[in-house]
Amino acid sequence: MQEGHNDNGSTMKFIYRTSEIWDAMYADCLAAQHSIEFEQYIIMDDSAGKRFLELFARKASEGVKVRLMFDGVGSRGIFLSPHLENIRKNGGEVHFYNPLLSRRAFNPARWLPRSHVKTMLIDRRIAHTGSACLWEIMEHWHELHCRFTGGGMADVAHHFDRIWEAEEKNEKIRGSASADMKAERGYAVSSPTLHMNQIYKQLLTQIKAAKSSVRLVTPYFLPPHRLRRALIKAARRGVKVEILMSERTDVPLADHVSHSYFAGLLQHKIKLYLYPFQVLHAKYAIIDDTWATVGSTNMDYLSLLKNREANLIIRNHDALVELRVASDAYIRDARIADMKYVHDIPLGQRITGYLGRCLKEVL
């Protein structure tokens, strides 16, 4: 996408390939003069992660304020990395969200929530958010990431301030999150510790009000009952409902459970598409070509009900047109999942999918 500009100075650019996302984030970090704030689900001690960890240490040594929040499970691979010690020695801050240490590891009630957020804020004037992690096996995956300035920036800064304040006080984030959901672009963060999951609430509201089309793009489709019911009701009243998924992901059990929902959705004339090439890890929804949400939120129980997530809410016409065109291109290359596809699923995978539903809330 060519970087779009608004009269108020806001810019927005979508990026679709992981390697290009990393390059854009790295370039902005390299140019940072005052601060780098980063919340990320997965960063590994590999070629992708080290590149950033080394840069964070260097920028901290130059006097840039570096504050990093990594998930305690997704990023457990760097917990003992010497790069973190180097960042801290140079004045940077590194914290892990809900780490499973000592007794916590044996208490399933403490395993959630996870921080599935993937947001970076540079100098409090440039933000990145979307679906991309920092793990070299994801280098060629298809993602959806947004680099933006202007509108929504205050919300991004607000949420970083809230999580740092909670971390310093060793408290959970309390109260409702603020975001302008009627603006052309708003930034929302959801978590069970907040008063309400704005992202899920907004998604359901838009689907229930949809007049012509609902398109969901997600790697993992394990829909909570309210979402499944909203999609079926929309299809019954004549709305064109389409769901585009990755045919295979990094979680085979989640794939099998996703497929177990296909027959019920097809009965209501919901169209299902499976992208068969590299993993389609993008996560977004487009409703009536007038509203979209883009970010870290999968269409599953964990993202919609359990985890800390971050999404943009978009009403900008040009951005919506681009998202529609991009998803059209994926659909043209996708396999149609019809009843024949369902009948051809091997019996063992079908059994695994139905039995796996008992784990749907933690996949």
Backbone torsions as a table, in degrees:
resi	resn	phi	psi	omega
1	MET	NA	133.0	169.5
2	GLN	-67.3	141.1	-176.1
3	GLU	-65.8	121.1	-178.2
4	GLY	-84.3	146.6	179.8
5	HIS	-123.7	141.2	173.4
6	ASN	-110.1	165.7	-179.6
7	ASP	-61.8	-25.7	-178.3
8	ASN	-86.4	8.5	177.5
9	GLY	89.6	-0.6	178.6
10	SER	-72.7	145.3	173.7
11	THR	-129.6	156.6	179.4
12	MET	-153.7	131.0	179.1
13	LYS	-136.3	128.0	175.1
14	PHE	-92.5	140.6	177.7
15	ILE	-129.5	138.0	-167.1
16	TYR	-115.6	-11.8	-178.9
17	ARG	-118.0	139.3	-172.2
18	THR	-58.4	-46.9	-177.1
19	SER	-60.6	-35.9	178.8
20	GLU	-71.7	-33.8	176.0
21	ILE	-63.7	-47.7	178.9
22	TRP	-57.8	-43.5	-178.7
23	ASP	-62.7	-41.0	179.9
24	ALA	-66.5	-43.0	178.5
25	MET	-64.9	-42.0	-178.7
26	TYR	-62.8	-44.5	-178.9
27	ALA	-60.6	-41.0	179.6
28	ASP	-69.5	-38.6	176.5
29	CYS	-64.4	-40.7	-179.4
30	LEU	-60.5	-34.3	-178.1
31	ALA	-89.9	-2.0	-177.2
32	ALA	-59.2	137.3	-179.9
33	GLN	-112.9	-25.2	-174.1
34	HIS	-123.3	-44.5	-173.7
35	SER	-156.1	148.8	170.2
36	ILE	-131.3	119.3	177.4
37	GLU	-122.5	132.1	-169.8
38	PHE	-145.6	125.6	172.6
39	GLU	-119.0	125.3	-171.3
40	GLN	-146.1	137.7	178.7
41	TYR	-72.8	-51.9	-178.4
42	ILE	-124.5	121.4	164.2
43	ILE	-134.2	128.5	-175.5
44	MET	-108.5	159.4	177.1
45	ASP	-87.9	57.8	-179.4
46	ASP	-127.1	-166.6	-175.9
47	SER	-60.4	-37.3	-179.8
48	ALA	-69.9	-47.3	-177.3
49	GLY	-71.7	-42.9	-177.4
50	LYS	-59.7	-37.9	179.8
51	ARG	-54.9	-43.2	-179.8
52	PHE	-78.3	-41.6	-178.6
53	LEU	-60.8	-40.3	177.6
54	GLU	-65.5	-38.6	178.3
55	LEU	-68.0	-39.0	178.2
56	PHE	-59.9	-43.0	179.0
57	ALA	-63.2	-41.9	-179.0
58	ARG	-65.2	-44.5	-179.5
59	LYS	-66.8	-36.1	176.4
60	ALA	-62.7	-39.8	179.3
61	SER	-66.4	-22.6	178.4
62	GLU	-86.3	-0.3	178.8
63	GLY	96.7	3.4	175.6
64	VAL	-74.4	135.9	178.8
65	LYS	-75.7	113.7	-176.8
66	VAL	-112.7	121.1	178.5
67	ARG	-130.6	120.8	-173.7
68	LEU	-123.4	132.1	176.8
69	MET	-125.4	110.1	-179.6
70	PHE	-111.4	147.0	-179.8
71	ASP	-69.7	139.5	-175.3
72	GLY	-71.0	-14.3	176.1
73	VAL	-107.5	-52.8	-178.5
74	GLY	-59.5	-34.4	-177.8
75	SER	-109.0	24.1	-177.9
76	ARG	-62.0	-22.1	-178.4
77	GLY	-66.3	-16.6	179.0
78	ILE	-108.6	9.3	-173.3
79	PHE	-56.0	-36.9	-178.6
80	LEU	-107.4	17.5	-177.8
81	SER	-66.8	134.0	175.9
82	PRO	-63.2	-20.0	178.5
83	HIS	-63.4	-33.7	179.5
84	LEU	-67.7	-40.7	177.3
85	GLU	-61.5	-38.5	179.8
86	ASN	-66.5	-40.7	177.0
87	ILE	-60.8	-45.9	-178.7
88	ARG	-66.1	-39.6	178.9
89	LYS	-60.3	-31.7	-178.7
90	ASN	-89.8	6.9	174.0
91	GLY	102.8	-0.1	178.5
92	GLY	-80.7	160.5	177.7
93	GLU	-111.9	134.9	177.6
94	VAL	-132.7	125.8	177.5
95	HIS	-132.0	156.8	176.8
96	PHE	-116.1	129.4	-178.5
97	TYR	-78.0	122.5	176.9
98	ASN	47.3	58.4	179.0
99	PRO	-67.4	142.5	-179.8
100	LEU	-93.3	81.2	-178.5
101	LEU	-107.0	151.5	176.3
102	SER	42.4	-118.0	-172.2
103	ARG	-66.7	-28.5	-178.4
104	ARG	-58.3	-34.7	-176.5
105	ALA	-64.1	-22.2	-178.2
106	PHE	-103.7	10.3	-179.5
107	ASN	-122.1	96.6	-176.6
108	PRO	-55.0	-27.3	-179.9
109	ALA	-64.6	-20.2	-178.9
110	ARG	-97.5	-1.8	-177.9
111	TRP	-70.0	-27.0	-179.3
112	LEU	-119.7	155.6	2.9
113	PRO	-81.5	161.5	169.3
114	ARG	-102.3	155.1	170.5
115	SER	-93.1	105.2	179.0
116	HIS	-94.9	7.5	-178.3
117	VAL	-66.2	147.0	177.0
118	LYS	-137.8	72.4	-174.3
119	THR	-127.4	135.9	176.4
120	MET	-125.0	139.9	178.3
121	LEU	-128.7	122.7	-177.0
122	ILE	-115.2	123.0	178.2
123	ASP	55.0	19.6	-179.8
124	ARG	55.8	26.9	177.8
125	ARG	-136.0	-14.0	176.9
126	ILE	-127.9	130.4	179.5
127	ALA	-125.9	148.6	173.3
128	HIS	-127.0	134.6	172.8
129	THR	-153.3	154.2	-179.3
130	GLY	162.7	-139.3	-170.8
131	SER	-112.5	-2.9	-169.3
132	ALA	-88.0	134.1	172.5
133	CYS	-99.2	-179.4	177.3
134	LEU	-115.7	83.6	-177.7
135	TRP	-148.6	125.5	-169.4
136	GLU	-61.9	-25.1	179.6
137	ILE	-69.6	-14.5	-179.7
138	MET	-93.5	4.9	-170.4
139	GLU	-54.4	-35.4	-175.5
140	HIS	-107.7	13.7	178.1
141	TRP	-71.9	161.2	174.5
142	HIS	-96.2	125.6	-176.3
143	GLU	-125.8	-178.9	164.7
144	LEU	-139.2	118.2	-172.7
145	HIS	-133.2	145.8	180.0
146	CYS	-125.8	126.5	170.4
147	ARG	-102.9	126.0	-176.2
148	PHE	-146.6	160.2	174.1
149	THR	-133.5	165.0	176.2
150	GLY	80.2	-122.0	-173.6
151	GLY	-53.0	131.2	-178.8
152	GLY	92.1	-12.0	-176.1
153	MET	-63.3	-39.3	179.9
154	ALA	-62.2	-36.5	178.1
155	ASP	-66.7	-40.6	178.6
156	VAL	-61.3	-48.8	179.6
157	ALA	-60.9	-40.3	-179.9
158	HIS	-59.7	-44.0	-177.8
159	HIS	-71.8	-33.9	173.9
160	PHE	-64.4	-42.4	178.9
161	ASP	-60.8	-39.7	-178.1
162	ARG	-66.1	-42.6	-177.0
163	ILE	-72.8	-32.7	177.8
164	TRP	-70.5	-39.2	177.7
165	GLU	-62.9	-43.4	178.7
166	ALA	-63.6	-40.0	-179.7
167	GLU	-64.8	-43.0	-179.1
168	GLU	-65.1	-32.6	-179.8
169	LYS	-93.3	-1.5	-177.2
170	ASN	55.4	46.7	-178.7
171	GLU	-124.1	161.0	170.4
172	LYS	-80.9	151.3	176.5
173	ILE	-71.9	126.8	-177.7
174	ARG	-115.3	162.6	174.5
175	GLY	82.9	170.4	-177.6
176	SER	-80.1	153.9	178.6
177	ALA	-93.1	144.3	-178.9
178	SER	-100.8	137.3	174.1
179	ALA	-165.1	144.6	179.6
180	ASP	-86.3	99.7	-175.9
181	MET	-82.3	-2.4	178.5
182	LYS	-104.6	-3.5	179.3
183	ALA	-75.7	167.5	176.5
184	GLU	-62.0	-28.5	177.4
185	ARG	-149.8	124.3	176.8
186	GLY	-130.1	155.1	-178.9
187	TYR	-115.9	125.0	-177.1
188	ALA	-125.1	141.5	175.4
189	VAL	-120.9	134.0	-179.9
190	SER	-120.7	151.2	177.3
191	SER	-168.7	148.8	175.4
192	PRO	-59.0	-21.6	179.7
193	THR	-80.6	-10.2	175.2
194	LEU	-88.6	164.8	-176.5
195	HIS	-63.8	-36.5	-176.1
196	MET	-153.0	142.8	176.0
197	ASN	-79.7	96.5	-176.4
198	GLN	-61.9	-39.0	-175.2
199	ILE	-64.0	-50.1	-179.7
200	TYR	-64.9	-42.6	-180.0
201	LYS	-60.6	-45.9	179.8
202	GLN	-63.8	-41.6	179.7
203	LEU	-61.1	-48.4	179.3
204	LEU	-62.4	-41.8	179.7
205	THR	-59.8	-44.1	-178.2
206	GLN	-69.0	-40.0	178.8
207	ILE	-64.5	-42.1	-179.3
208	LYS	-65.4	-27.6	-179.4
209	ALA	-96.3	-2.3	-175.3
210	ALA	-59.1	139.5	-179.3
211	LYS	-109.4	-30.5	-175.0
212	SER	-128.3	-40.8	-173.0
213	SER	-152.4	145.6	172.1
214	VAL	-133.7	122.9	176.7
215	ARG	-127.7	122.5	176.7
216	LEU	-111.2	135.7	175.1
217	VAL	-123.1	122.4	-173.8
218	THR	-158.9	142.4	175.3
219	PRO	-73.1	-36.0	-175.6
220	TYR	-120.5	125.5	179.7
221	PHE	-121.6	94.0	175.6
222	LEU	-127.7	76.7	-165.7
223	PRO	-74.7	131.7	169.1
224	PRO	-58.8	159.9	-174.4
225	HIS	-56.2	-43.4	-176.9
226	ARG	-63.0	-37.6	178.8
227	LEU	-69.9	-45.0	179.5
228	ARG	-60.2	-43.1	-179.8
229	ARG	-65.2	-40.7	179.6
230	ALA	-63.8	-39.9	179.1
231	LEU	-66.4	-42.7	-179.8
232	ILE	-65.5	-42.2	178.6
233	LYS	-64.2	-38.6	177.9
234	ALA	-62.8	-45.0	179.2
235	ALA	-62.8	-38.2	-179.9
236	ARG	-63.6	-31.3	-179.1
237	ARG	-92.2	13.8	172.2
238	GLY	95.8	4.8	176.7
239	VAL	-74.8	136.9	176.2
240	LYS	-77.7	111.2	-177.6
241	VAL	-108.7	123.6	-179.0
242	GLU	-128.4	138.6	177.3
243	ILE	-127.5	120.6	178.8
244	LEU	-109.0	122.9	-178.0
245	MET	-127.5	163.1	168.6
246	SER	-76.7	134.3	-179.4
247	GLU	-66.2	-37.8	177.3
248	ARG	-133.3	139.8	177.6
249	THR	-125.7	-168.6	177.9
250	ASP	-83.2	0.5	-179.4
251	VAL	-126.6	85.6	-175.9
252	PRO	-56.2	-37.5	179.8
253	LEU	-63.0	-40.3	177.3
254	ALA	-62.6	-36.9	177.0
255	ASP	-61.1	-46.5	-178.6
256	HIS	-63.7	-39.8	179.3
257	VAL	-67.6	-40.4	176.4
258	SER	-55.8	-45.8	-177.9
259	HIS	-64.0	-25.4	-178.7
260	SER	-68.3	-16.3	178.5
261	TYR	-89.3	-10.8	-169.5
262	PHE	-60.5	-47.9	-175.5
263	ALA	-57.6	-45.1	-179.3
264	GLY	-64.3	-36.4	179.0
265	LEU	-72.3	-40.8	-179.1
266	LEU	-63.7	-31.1	178.5
267	GLN	-60.2	-24.1	-179.0
268	HIS	-104.2	18.8	175.1
269	LYS	64.5	28.4	171.6
270	ILE	-80.5	131.9	-176.9
271	LYS	-89.4	132.4	-177.3
272	LEU	-120.1	132.8	-179.8
273	TYR	-128.7	140.9	-179.2
274	LEU	-122.1	119.4	179.1
275	TYR	-81.6	119.5	-167.5
276	PRO	-95.6	0.4	-173.6
277	PHE	-98.4	-132.6	176.4
278	GLN	-58.6	158.6	-178.4
279	VAL	-57.6	127.2	173.3
280	LEU	-91.2	100.8	-172.9
281	HIS	-101.3	2.1	179.9
282	ALA	-65.5	151.3	-177.6
283	LYS	-138.2	104.5	177.8
284	TYR	-157.8	165.3	177.7
285	ALA	-136.9	141.9	176.5
286	ILE	-127.0	124.9	-178.2
287	ILE	-119.5	121.4	175.7
288	ASP	55.1	18.1	-177.3
289	ASP	55.6	23.8	177.4
290	THR	-123.9	-9.6	-175.3
291	TRP	-150.1	140.3	176.1
292	ALA	-146.8	155.5	169.5
293	THR	-130.1	136.3	-173.1
294	VAL	-136.1	133.9	176.1
295	GLY	166.6	-137.3	-173.9
296	SER	-96.8	-5.7	-169.0
297	THR	-83.1	114.4	171.0
298	ASN	-77.5	162.0	176.1
299	MET	-89.6	67.2	-179.0
300	ASP	-147.4	173.0	-177.1
301	TYR	-60.4	-45.1	-175.9
302	LEU	-58.7	-49.2	-176.8
303	SER	-70.9	-42.7	-172.7
304	LEU	-81.9	-22.9	-174.3
305	LEU	-126.6	-19.4	-169.3
306	LYS	-115.9	-43.2	-166.3
307	ASN	-95.4	166.3	168.6
308	ARG	-81.1	124.1	-176.6
309	GLU	-134.7	160.9	177.6
310	ALA	-137.8	129.5	179.4
311	ASN	-137.4	152.8	166.8
312	LEU	-91.0	141.8	169.5
313	ILE	-105.5	121.7	-170.1
314	ILE	-122.2	131.6	174.5
315	ARG	-124.5	4.3	-179.1
316	ASN	-69.4	127.4	-173.4
317	HIS	-60.4	-49.5	-176.7
318	ASP	-62.1	-40.1	179.0
319	ALA	-64.7	-41.6	179.8
320	LEU	-64.0	-39.3	177.3
321	VAL	-62.0	-43.5	-179.8
322	GLU	-64.5	-41.3	179.4
323	LEU	-63.0	-40.1	177.6
324	ARG	-63.6	-45.7	-179.1
325	VAL	-63.5	-43.4	-180.0
326	ALA	-63.2	-43.7	-179.4
327	SER	-71.4	-31.0	173.9
328	ASP	-59.1	-41.8	-179.3
329	ALA	-63.7	-40.5	177.1
330	TYR	-65.1	-40.6	-178.8
331	ILE	-65.1	-37.3	178.1
332	ARG	-60.9	-31.4	-179.3
333	ASP	-92.1	-2.7	-172.8
334	ALA	-89.5	161.0	170.9
335	ARG	-87.1	140.6	174.4
336	ILE	-82.7	126.7	176.9
337	ALA	-94.6	100.5	178.7
338	ASP	-110.7	-171.3	-178.2
339	MET	-64.3	-31.8	175.7
340	LYS	-62.5	-41.4	177.4
341	TYR	-59.7	-44.1	-179.5
342	VAL	-62.5	-44.4	-178.4
343	HIS	-66.6	-26.6	-178.9
344	ASP	-84.9	-6.3	176.9
345	ILE	-64.6	127.1	-179.4
346	PRO	-53.5	143.5	-175.8
347	LEU	-55.2	-41.9	-178.8
348	GLY	-60.7	-40.6	179.1
349	GLN	-69.0	-36.1	178.2
350	ARG	-64.7	-43.7	178.7
351	ILE	-62.7	-45.0	178.9
352	THR	-59.1	-41.0	-179.3
353	GLY	-63.2	-44.7	-178.8
354	TYR	-71.1	-40.8	177.7
355	LEU	-67.5	-33.4	-178.7
356	GLY	-67.7	-14.7	178.7
357	ARG	-60.8	-24.7	178.2
358	CYS	-66.4	-16.1	178.7
359	LEU	-107.6	9.5	-171.8
360	LYS	-59.6	-26.3	-176.7
361	GLU	-80.2	-7.0	-179.9
362	VAL	-125.7	4.6	179.2
363	LEU	-79.8	NA	NA
